[in-house]
Structures are given as structure tokens and as C-alpha cells.
């Protein structure tokens, strides 16, 4: 085991040897832009895109590994109280059994079917889909602002075949760009796992 660990250190060390080191006092590169700090009053397009993608990536990784602990830990207090990892595994087991691959969400822009909104309960609601093939990935997410960040409160995810007329419509993506989309309110999948309070 010690030999394996040192072999990894050598491989990783060799890859970093040619890269210039950045000291903590150095400013980030000129082309580096970080997102503004999250705010409970306003959410930017890049922030919405990041919330959608990171949530679905966490679900994809949980489905691959069968370990829903990280997905649970990313949630709001209410989400963590209501859902233990076993319960989440049971809820999203249908996606896992159907071998629905959520990984294309890192490459494609989500198409929003409704404008994101912060409701009267201060829950940020985001609804849309990814135009993946052979099945579109649909989602509806709710986030609550806690501990300085938007935390997952509800998550509904499903997949269904795209509509034939969807290619002719245009819709804004979460980042504000126009792309081909489905109808303004596409039908939800017949069987969609839901985690709600």
C-alpha cells in the first residue's frame, strides 16, 4: 500500500513540476472571473446554471456509486432531516435501474421552461430540461438560502422522448443564450422520482 501511494505521488508530482506555482499573495490571472457571492434576494444566470448542473452531477454520481450521502449533505436543513441516504437511494432507484445517464448536463445548456423565481416562502424554483438524446432530461428543483448559499430543498428528475416539434421552437438557456427548445410547458415524464418536503 505504501508503494502504491508513493507511485501516485510521483505521477502527480511529475505533472505539476512544469507548471508555475501560484503563491497565496498572487492575484488570480486576468481572465479569471469568480461568481458574485450568493444572495437570497437575487440570483444570476451563471448561478442558476451552476445550481442545476452541480445538483444533477451529484445525483448522477450518487446513482453510479449507490451512495447518496453527498447528495443529502448538499441539501438544506429540511432536505437532510427528511431524507437519509437510504431513502434517497430508494427514491432515485428508478433512474438508476433505467440507466438514465445524467452526465451530458456538464456539456449542454439547460433550457428553462419557466423563468426562475423566488416564491413567497423564499424558495428558489428552477424548472426545465436538457435536450439530450435519445431522452430529454427534465428537472424541477427548489433551493433555500441557508448558511450563505442556495441549498437543495426539492428535486424532481425524469426523462422522456423529445417532442418532434421541439426543434423548431427557441427558448433562452439558463445562461441567457437562445437555443432550440421544447414547448414552453413540456409534459412531465410519466414516472418521475420526487423528493419533496
C-alpha positions in Angstrom: 0.0 0.0 0.0 2.9 2.4 0.8 4.5 1.7 -2.6 1.2 2.5 -4.4 0.8 5.8 -2.5 4.4 6.9 -3.4 3.8 5.9 -7.0 0.8 8.2 -7.1 2.8 11.0 -5.6 5.5 10.6 -8.2 2.9 10.6 -11.1 1.1 13.6 -9.8 4.3 15.4 -8.8 5.8 15.0 -12.3 2.7 16.5 -13.9 2.9 19.6 -11.6 6.7 20.1 -12.0 6.4 22.1 -15.2 3.5 24.3 -14.0 4.3 27.6 -12.5 3.4 27.7 -8.8 1.0 30.4 -7.6 1.6 31.8 -4.2 -1.3 32.8 -2.0 -0.4 36.5 -2.3 -0.5 36.4 -6.1 -3.7 37.7 -7.7 -5.6 35.3 -10.0 -5.0 35.5 -13.7 -6.5 38.5 -15.5 -9.0 36.3 -17.4 -10.3 34.7 -14.1 -13.8 35.7 -13.1 -15.5 34.3 -10.0 -19.2 34.3 -9.4 -20.5 37.0 -7.1 -21.3 35.9 -3.6 -24.8 34.2 -3.5 -27.6 36.5 -2.3 -31.1 35.5 -1.0 -32.7 38.4 -3.0 -31.2 37.9 -6.5 -29.8 35.0 -8.5 -27.7 35.4 -11.6 -27.9 33.3 -14.8 -24.5 31.7 -14.2 -25.5 30.9 -10.6 -28.7 29.2 -11.8 -26.8 27.2 -14.4 -24.3 26.2 -11.7 -27.0 25.1 -9.3 -28.7 23.0 -12.0 -25.5 21.3 -13.2 -24.0 20.6 -9.8 -27.2 19.2 -8.4 -27.7 16.8 -11.4 -24.0 15.8 -11.3 -24.3 15.0 -7.6 -27.4 12.9 -8.4 -25.6 11.2 -11.3 -22.6 10.3 -9.1 -24.9 9.0 -6.4 -26.7 6.8 -8.9 -23.4 5.4 -10.2 -22.0 4.7 -6.8 -25.2 3.9 -4.9 -24.0 6.3 -2.2 -26.4 9.2 -1.7 -24.6 10.8 1.3 -23.1 13.7 -0.6 -26.4 14.5 -2.4 -28.1 14.6 1.0 -25.3 16.6 2.6 -25.6 19.3 -0.2 -29.2 19.8 0.9 -30.9 22.3 3.1 -31.6 21.5 6.8 -35.2 20.4 5.8 -33.9 18.2 3.0 -31.3 16.5 5.3 -33.9 16.0 8.0 -36.4 14.3 5.7 -34.0 12.3 3.7 -31.4 9.8 4.8 -29.1 8.3 2.1 -31.1 5.1 2.0 -34.4 6.9 1.4 -32.8 8.9 -1.4 -31.5 5.7 -3.0 -35.0 4.3 -2.9 -36.4 7.5 -4.5 -33.9 7.7 -7.3 -33.5 4.0 -7.8 -35.8 4.2 -10.8 -33.4 6.4 -12.6 -30.5 4.1 -11.6 -32.4 1.0 -12.7 -33.4 2.6 -16.0 -29.7 3.6 -16.5 -30.6 7.2 -17.2 -27.3 9.0 -17.8 -27.3 12.5 -16.4 -23.7 13.2 -17.3 -24.4 15.2 -20.5 -25.6 18.0 -18.2 -22.0 19.1 -17.9 -21.8 19.8 -21.7 -25.2 21.1 -22.6 -27.1 24.2 -21.5 -30.3 23.6 -19.7 -33.5 25.0 -21.3 -35.8 26.6 -18.8 -39.5 26.0 -19.2 -40.4 28.7 -16.7 -38.5 31.8 -15.5 -36.7 31.0 -12.2 -38.4 32.6 -9.3 -38.1 33.1 -5.6 -41.5 32.3 -4.1 -43.3 33.7 -1.0 -41.5 31.1 1.1 -38.1 32.3 -0.1 -37.6 29.1 -2.2 -35.8 29.5 -5.5 -37.7 27.4 -8.1 -35.9 26.3 -11.3 -37.7 24.2 -13.9 -36.5 23.0 -17.3 -34.9 20.3 -19.3 -31.7 19.3 -21.2 -32.2 18.5 -24.9 -30.3 15.2 -24.6 -30.9 12.2 -26.9 -32.4 9.7 -27.0 -34.3 11.1 -24.0 -34.6 14.7 -22.7 -33.7 15.1 -19.0 -36.4 17.1 -17.2 -35.9 18.7 -13.8 -37.7 20.8 -11.2 -35.6 22.0 -8.3 -36.2 24.0 -5.2 -33.4 25.7 -3.2 -33.5 27.5 0.1 -30.8 30.1 1.0 -29.0 28.8 4.2 -25.6 29.4 5.6 -24.6 31.8 2.8 -25.6 29.6 -0.1 -28.5 28.1 -2.0 -29.1 24.6 -0.7 -31.2 21.9 -2.3 -34.8 21.6 -0.9 -36.7 19.6 -3.5 -35.6 17.7 -6.6 -37.7 16.1 -9.3 -35.9 14.5 -12.2 -37.1 12.4 -15.1 -36.5 11.5 -18.8 -38.8 11.2 -21.8 -38.5 11.2 -25.5 -38.3 14.7 -27.1 -41.3 16.0 -29.0 -40.9 16.2 -32.8 -41.9 19.9 -33.0 -39.4 20.9 -30.2 -36.6 21.5 -32.7 -38.4 24.5 -34.3 -39.0 26.4 -31.0 -36.5 28.6 -29.4 -36.0 29.3 -25.7 -33.4 31.0 -23.6 -31.0 28.8 -21.7 -30.1 29.4 -18.1 -27.0 31.4 -19.3 -29.3 33.7 -21.4 -28.4 32.3 -24.9 -31.1 31.3 -27.3 -31.2 27.6 -28.3 -33.6 25.1 -29.7 -36.1 24.0 -27.1 -39.3 22.2 -26.4 -42.7 23.8 -25.8 -43.0 26.4 -23.1 -44.5 23.8 -20.8 -43.5 20.3 -22.0 -45.3 17.4 -20.4 -43.6 16.0 -17.4 -42.4 12.4 -17.5 -44.9 9.7 -16.5 -42.7 8.3 -13.7 -40.5 10.9 -12.1 -38.8 10.4 -8.8 -39.6 13.2 -6.4 -38.0 14.3 -3.2 -40.3 16.9 -1.6 -41.0 18.2 1.8 
